């Protein structure tokens, strides 16, 4: 039976009748992949939420003292493929509202962006639109963009991945949830409901066509200045004692926000569509309910505070409507009742609307993965050529072209500039200390081994925080995959979730929130499985923050694991960048060892034995060293290979191979640091000194300024006509 027929049959079975015309629209939205998580819900229940704050809410978080730090990722991939500027802008707007609904002030944005290489003309158009959309919207709202990542790969041709993360902070005793209760009034605040974005939830739940022009109708239009007013008005409203619950109007608009409030609260809800303030006349009932017009929030509140809420709306020059109420359940089932001018158009059980049929996913390993892992790389490139090419790789190069367009200083909390350390940093004004945030993805690892790749992605975020001096507290995920009806996608998705579960539990770092985006493919071109994580950490004192910078004339150590001839380095960036090759087995680090390394980094920091640190990740040992040297403005002299008689292939493996469990650190107290490593059985190598204006190792010598120029400008040069 076709999937659509399965869903149709299940709806009629649950309703015990056929849906009417309006209800068909309701179920198309609420039982879509985007709203209903049909292929992912059963898997996501496996994740580790222990220790997270409100993980089933619009956004989850972690506790720091008296405040909650709330954060969540959201995808806006399909809209950005069709209309990059508005797609990115409304993606930012949507994730801000998720934070706002908790009565948390949005204080920071991060993003993880994936594009085809900029030589592709269509990619340039998408890159330009997405970058401008993020910049114009976030900056205009007064929210800084503090960190993120940009990845280039052919798998994202015509299908970019635009994952946005928002962070908010709220006193724990002022948090509001999305759970309504009986005998409350329903109020809609914000922009007038119009025809933009209708069908957006269903649109994001299918593969895109090659000709995407006809899909533009499904992309919303954002208004950042209205959003700024909406933020301030909503925070004022949410601090009223009589306001009980809040939801943002995102996917499926008024329908999803109001039905979910009733579902969570166990009550009936009754809406009067004639009361909704509209941007166009003569809108059909289904259009009013499913419109995804931006800058709207829904509140459930006590009758006695309605006048005060309307006054706040007037103060901020925002439109507002009293559109319905919640009722006691006096039947066997709570109902979602839709009226127009007093006439009942639909009366649907809330549970049927909000509990869609979910699929079981069977994880059968596809044969092509075994073939990929068996592939061997015949590396015949010399070290000099490899260093020259890797220094200007788009995936290692400076992303200044992007972050210079985003304001990371707006507001009062941003603490360091991008690239200063492995995370973005916020000062916690409402509580002592600092919060650190990073976003990470490793699509090449996940394409080869989605379980190991997901574990490694958690560990990379973990090490980014640790290398910056932050104790990891929790993470949000955004899981980007192709069509879940395909066996290969089912397998990679299931294994990715299992990998996240294992790493989260072993590290005691919970999942706090997340998002799934399927159908990321066009005409059979599938994106790599892309498990994007946003992780949050905490440190108490300013001096605990560790820069990813090396001081002049410091000793440089590699602490952690070593690459051997037998090490698995499948999915390493240099394979793809230098040889167009993806294959081999993916290394997976031991998590107990990772925790031991974290304790080592913190001991070195607390005892003033290191001045800088960086996680060894993309680009391996030399790739990481070059990035830090370029940002530090110093050269290097020492040894990285330790065996000049090994083969050219093994030299490249030592320099650029990627395995977990490694940090680069610089120290002015070399002997004291080494004593600690030896005493505590910490594997380490003394590499050399940060000195001079050249990078010199094992007989090779490179001008720092020439390599740095390529590093700083390769992306800018490729995008200078954008």
N, C-alpha and C positions, 0 to 999 in steps of 0.2 A: 504493500500500500504506500502511496506517495506521502511524504511528510505532511503536506498540507491537508491531505485527507485524514491522516492520523489526528491532527489537531482539531479539525472540524468534527470528527467523530467524538473526541474526548469532550469538547465543549457541549455538544448536544447531550451527551451522556450525563455530564455534571449538572447541566441546567434542567435536564429532564424535559426538554423541548428544544425547538429550533430558535436561535436568536433572531430578533427582529432586525430591521435595517440599521438602526442606530447601534444596536448591540454588536453587530458584525464589526463595526469600526472600533468599538471599545475593546473587543477581544483581539482584533488584529494588532492593536498597540500593546495591550497588557500581556498578551501571550506571545509577543515578539521575543526574539533572542535578546534584544537590547534591554527590555524591561523585565522579562520573565526568567532570563538565565536558564533557558530550557536545557541546554547541553552542559551547563557548568555547575548548576546549583548543588547537585548531589556530590560532586567532587569538592567543591569549596567548603562543604561542611566538615571535611577532614582536617582543615587547617587549624593551626594552634592559635587560639584567641586568648589563652589564659594570661591574665595580667593586663589586658587592654581595657581602656575605658570606652564603653558604649560601642563595641565593634559592629553592632547591627544597626547603627544609626546612619544618618547621612554621611557622617565622617566619624571615625573612631580616634582614639588618642591615647596618651600616656600621662601619668600624674607626675608632676614635679612640685613638691610642697603643697601649697594651697590652690594651685592652678592646674588646669588640664591643657596640654598642648595637643590640639586636634589637627589631623592632616589626612589627606586623601589624594589619590591620583584618579584622573579621568581621561578617557581617550576621546578624541574628536577626529578620528582618522578619515572616515568617509566624507564628512563635510569639507575637510581640508583638501582631499583629492579633487573635489568638485569646485569649491570656491575657497581657495587657501586663506585669503585675508579674513573673511567673515567666519570661516570655519575655526580658525585659530582664536579669533577674538571671542567668539561665543563659547569656545571650549574653556577659555580663561574665566569668562563670566559664569558659566555653569558650576565650575569647581569652587569659585568664590562663594556662591550661594549655598553649596553644601556645607561649607564651614559656618557661614552666617546663620543657618537654620538652628544651630546649637547655641546661639547667643554668644558665639566666639567672634572676636574681632579678627578679620583677615589681616595678617601681618607680613606674609611673604608668599612668593610664587617661585616654583622651580619648573623646569621642563626637560623632557627627554624627547629629542627630535631625530627622526630617521628619514633620510632622503636618498634618492639615487645620486651618484657622483655629479658634481656641478657641470661636467662637460655636456651633460644631457640638457637640451634646450628646455624641455618640459619641466625638468627638475629645477632649473633656475627660476622659472615662473612660480613654482610651488614654494621654493625656499624664500623668495622675495615676499610673497603674500603672507606666508606663515610668520615670518620674522616681524613684518610690519604689523600684523594683526595682534601678536603678543605684545609688541612694544606699545602700540597706540592704546590698546585697551588697558593693560596692566598699569602703565605709567599714568594714564588719565584717572584711574581709580585711586591713585596714590599708594599702590602696593608694590614694594620692591621685588625685583626678580634676582634672587641671590645665588643661584647655582643651577647646575643641570649638566646635560651632555648633548652632543650632536654626533650622530653616526652616519656614515655614507656606505651604501652597498647597493649593488644592482638589483637585489631582491625587492627594493622599495621603489622601483621604477613605476611611476604613475600612481603608486599606492603608498603615500608617506604615512608614517606613524607619528602622531602628534599627541604625546602624553603630557598632561599638565598636572602639577601638584600644587595644592594650596595649603597654607598653614594658618591656624588661628589659635588664639589664646583666650581662655575664659576662667574666671574664678569657679571652682567646682560647685559652690553653692548657688551659682547663677545659671547653670547649664539648663537649657530647655530641650526636650525631646520631641519626637514626631508622633507621639502616642496621644491621640485624642481621647475623650471620654464623653459620655452622654450629657445632653442638655447644655451644649456649648453652641456659640454662634461661629459661622465660618465667614472669614473676611479675606478678600483678595486685594493686595496692595501692589501698585506699580504700573507699568506701562499698559496701555489699552490693548486688549487681546485682538490680534489681527490674523491675517492669513499666512504669515511667514512661518516656515518650519513645520507646516502641517505634514504629518506622516513621517516625521524625522526618525521616530523609534523603529518603524518598519524599514525605512531606508537604510538604517545602520545595521540591519539584520539580514542583509543579502549581499551577494557579490555585485560589484559595480560593473557597468557596461563600458566598453571601450570608448564610446561616445558619451561623455558625462554631462553634456549641456542640459539635457532634459531633467537631470537630477537636481539642478540648482534651486528648484522650488522648495526642496526639503531643507535647505540651509537657512538657519535663522540669521537675523541681523541684530547686532549688539549696539548698545548705547552706553559707553562707559561713564558719561556724565550723569545719566539717569541712575546708573549703578551706584555711583558715589552717594547720591541722595538716598537711594534705597538702603544702602549699608547703614547709614546714620539713622534713618527712620526706623529700620528694623531693630537695631540695637536698643533704641529708646523704647520701642513697643515691647520687646522681649523682656525688658526689665520691669514691666508692670506685673504686679502679682496676679492679676486676673487673666493673664495670657498663659494658656496651658501648653499649647503645642504649636509647632511651626514646620512647614515643608516648603522647599523651593519648587517653583514650576520649571522643571527640566524636561526630560524626555516624556512625551505623552501629556505634557502640560497639566491643566487643571485635573484631568482624569486621574493620572497617577498620583499626584500629590494628595488629593482629597480621599481617594479610595484607600491609599496606604495608611493615612491617618486613622481612618475608620477601622481598617483591618487590625492594626496594631493595638488600637484602643478597645476593640471588641464592642463596637456600637454601630448603629445604623446611621447613615448620613443622607441628607436630602438637599439637593441643589436646585436652585431656581435660575435657569440660564438667562432669563429676561433681565436679571439684576446685574449681570456681568458687564462691566464697561468695555465697549468695543471700539476698535479702530475703523471698522467697516460696517456698513449697514447690511442687513439681510444675510448674515452668516448663518449657515446651517448648524443645528445642534452639535453634530459630530465635529464640525470645524471649531466651534467654541471650546469643546472639551479637549481636543487633540492639538490645538494650536500650541506651538512652542515659542511664542513671542517671548523675548528675553525681558529681564529686569522685573520679575514678578515673584511675590512670596504669598503663601497662604497661611493664615493664622486661625487657630481654634481658641476661642476666648469666652470668658463669662460676659453675660449681657450687660452687666453694670459698667464695664470698661469700654464699651463700643464708642461712646462719645469721645472719650479721651484718645482712643486710637485714631478716630477720624480727625481730631484736632492735630495730632502729630503728623498725619498725612498731609494736611493742609499746610502745616508749618514748612514741610519740605517740598511743597508743590508737587505732590504725587497723587495720582488718582486712586480711588479706593471704592470697593463695592462690598456690600453685605450680601453674600450670594447663597447662604444656606445655613443649615444647623445640623447638629447631631442629636440622635434620639435614643431612648432606651430601646432595647430589643424586647419586643413583646410577642415575637414569633420564635420558631425554632432556629431561624437564621437571621443574622444581621444583613441589612439590605443596602445597596447603593441605588438610591432613587434619583432619577433625573426628571425635572419638570421644565416646561416652558409655558409661561403665562398661566400657571396653575395646572396645566395638563400633564399627567404622568406619561413620559416617553419611554421610560425604561425602569424596571425594578429588578435588580440583579443581585443575587447573593454575593456579599463582599468576598467571602472565601473563594468562591468560584472564580471571581475576577482576579484575585490576587494570589491564587495558588495554581499556577499553570501546570500542565502536564510536563514532566521532566524526563529526559532520556537517560538510560543507563549507557555508559561508555565502556566499551570493551577494549582493553589495551593489548593490541596484537602488534608486535614489532614488525614494521614493514621491511621488506627485503632490501630496499635501496639504502637503508641505514647501514646494514652490514657491509654492503659494497663500499660505501663512503669510508667507513672505519678501516677497511682493508687497504685503502689507497695509500701509496707511498710517495713521498716528495723527493724527487731527484734534484737536490739543490746544488747547482754548479755555479752559483754567483759568488764573486769574491767579497770579502768583508768591506772593502772601500766602497764598492758600488752599492752594497746593501745599506750601509750607513747613510750614503748620500740620498738614496731613495726613501728610506724610512724617515729621515729628518723632515721630508716634505709630504709625507703621507697625510691625506686629509683627516684620517682617523687618529693620528698622533699630533697633528699640528695645532697651534694655538687657535682657539675658537673666538678670538677677540672680535672678529667681524660680526659675530652674533651678539656677544654680551655687551659690546660698546653701544648697541642700539637699545639696550634695555637699562632702565634706571635701577641700580642696585642700592642706591642711597636714600631714595624717597622714604619718608617716615623716620622714626627715631630709633629703630632697633638694629639696623644692619651694622655689622661690626668690622668686617674685613672685606677687602676687595676680592673679586673672583681670582682664583689661582693662588691666593695667599697660602691656603692650606687645602686639605682634601675635601673640605665641606664648606657650605655657606654657614655663616654664623649670625645668630640673633642674640641681642642682649635681652634678658628677661626682666623687663621693667617691674612687673608685678611680683617677682620672686627673685631671690638671689641667684646669680649664675648666668650661664649661657646655654643656648640650644644650638646644636649643629645638625645640618641636613645635607643629604646627598641623594643623587639619583643615578642608578646604574643599570646597564643592560649588557649582556654578552650574547648577541644573536648567533655568532659562529659556534660557540660552545653548545648552545641549545639546539642548533641545527644538526650537530653530530650526536649529542647525547643530552636530551632535555632534562633528565634527572640530574646528572652531574652538572650540567650547565646551570640549572636553577640553584643548586646548592652553592656553586661557585659564585653566582651573582649575589646571593645573600652574603657570602663571605667577603666579596669585594666591597660591598657597602659597609660591612662590619669593619674591615681594615681601613677604609677611607676615614671612618669616624675615629677609630683607634689611633691612626697615624696623626690625626689632628688633635688628639687629647680628649676625646669625648667617649663616655660610656654609652654603648648602644642600648636603646630602650625599646624600640618597636619599629615596625615597617609597614608600609602600604604597598600593594602590588597592582600592576596593570598588565594583564595577560593578553598579548596580541597574537592571534593565530588566524589561519585561513579557514576554509569551510569545514565546520565540525562534522559534516556528513561524511567526510573522507576518512578512511581508516588510519592513514598516516597522521592526520591532524588529531584524531581521537587519541592515538597513542602518545604523541608528543605532549598533548595537553594533560592527560592523566599523569604521565611521568613528571611533568613540571610541577604539578600540585604536590605530588609525593615528595619531590625534592625540596620544595618550600616547607612542607610539614616537617621533614626530618631536620633541616637546618634550623628552623625556628625553635623546635623543641630542644635540640641539642645545645643551642646557644642561649636558651631561655630569653629569646627576643621575640615577642608575639607579633602576629599579624593584627593590625588595628582596623584596617579597612581595605577596600580594593575595587577592582573593575575588571570586566572581561570584554574584550573586543574580538569578535569572530568575523569571518567573511572578508578578511583582508587579502584579497586577490583580484586580479583582473585577467580575464581570458586565460585562466589556468596558471598565470604567473603568481606564485604564492610568496608572501613575505616569509623570511625566516621566523621560526618560533621566537618571539621576542618577549621575554619575561622582564618587565621593567619594575624596579623597586625604588621606593623612596624611604630612606631610613632616617630616624631621629635619634640624636644622642644628647648627653648633658655633661657639662663640666662646671665646677663651682667657681673657679677663679680665673681671672684674665691670664695669669701667668701659666695656667695649665694648658692653654691653647698652643699647639705645636705647629709652627709654620712648615710648609713644604719648600723650604729654602735652605741652602747650604752656605754657611759663613765662609769667607775667604780663609784659606789655610787651616781648614778643619780636617780631621780624619774621617774617612767614609767607610762604613761597615755595611755588609749585607748580613742581616740576621734572619735565620729561618732555613728553609729547605734548599737543597742544591739540585741542579739539573745534572743528570748522568746520561750516559749513552742509552740507557734503557728507559728513561723518563718518557711518559706520554705527554706530548705537547700538541695534540690534535686541536684544531681550532685557533691556533696562535695567529695573531694578526699578520705576522710577517709572511706566513704561507700564502695568505690571500693577497697581500699587498705586492709581494715580490714575484710570486709565481702563479697567481690566479688559481690557487689550489686550496681546496677544503677537504680535509680528510684526516685519518688517524684517530686514535682514541684520546678522550679527554681526561686529563688528570683531575683527581678530586682530593683535596686536602683533608687531613685528619682534624676534626673539630676540636678535640681535646688539646691538640698541639696549637691550634689557632688561639684558644683561650689562654694557653701558657704564654704565647707571644704577646697577647694583649697585656697580660700582667707584667711582662718584661718591659714593654714600651712605657707603661705607666710608672714602673719603678725607676727607669732611667730618667723619665721626665721629673718625677718628684724629688729625685736626688741630684738634679741638675747635671746629669751625665750626657744629655743630648741637647742640641740646639735646633735640630730640624729632622723631619722624618717624612717618608712617602711610602705608600703601598706599592709594591711591584706588581703591576697588572698588565694592561695592554701595552704591547711593545716589549715586554720582558724587561730584563735587567738594563740593557743599554737604552732602550726606549724610555724607560722611567728615569734613568740617570740624565739623559739628554734634556728631558722636559724640566727637571729640577734645576739643572745647570743653567738653562736658558733663562728661567725665571729668576735665578739667583744672580746672574751676571758674572759667574766665575767659571773657570775651566777645571780640568781634572787631569791628574797624572797618577797612574797606577796600573793594576792588572785586573782584567775581567775574564780572561780565558784560562790562565794558569797552565795551559798545555799547548804550546805553539806547534807541537808535532801532530796534533789531532787533525782530522780531515776538515775540509772547508765546510762540509755539511754540519759537522759537530760544532765547529766554531760559531756558525750562525745559530745553532740550537742553543748554545750557551749564552749568546748575546741577546737573542730575541725570543727564545722559547718561553712559554707562559705556563707556570705552575703556581699553585697557591702557597700561602704560608711564608711570605717573604716581605721584608721591609728594608729599605735603605735608610740609614740614619747617619747624621754627622755629629761629631763630638770633639770638643777641645780637651776632653779628659780621657784620652785613649786608654791608658793603662787601667784606670779604675773601671771603665766599661768592660774591658776584656776580662778582668778579674771576676766580674759578675757573671759574664757569659760562661766562663769555665766552671765556676762554682756551682752554677745552676743548670749545667748541661744544656746550654742554649747553643745550637749550631750557629756558627758565624764565620765570616770571611772578612779579613781586612783587605779593602780594595785599593786604598790610596788616599790622596789628598785633593781637596778642592782648591785649586791654585792655578794662577796664570790665565792666559787667554786662548789656550788650546785644549782639546780633548785628546789625551795621549794614553794609550794602553797597549801593551804587548807588541810594541814595534809599529803600531799604527798611530798616525797623527792627523788631526783635523783642526782647521781654523774655527774657533768657537763662533766668531762673527758671521762667517759664511753659512754655517749650518743654522745658526739662529735666524738669519735673514730668511731662509727657506721655511723654517718653522713658523715664524711670525706672519709670513705673507703668502704662503701657498694657497690658503683658502681665499684671502682677500683678492689675490690676483685672478683666481678662477671666477670670482663673483663681482669683479669691478665694474661690469656693465649691467649689473642688476639694479 
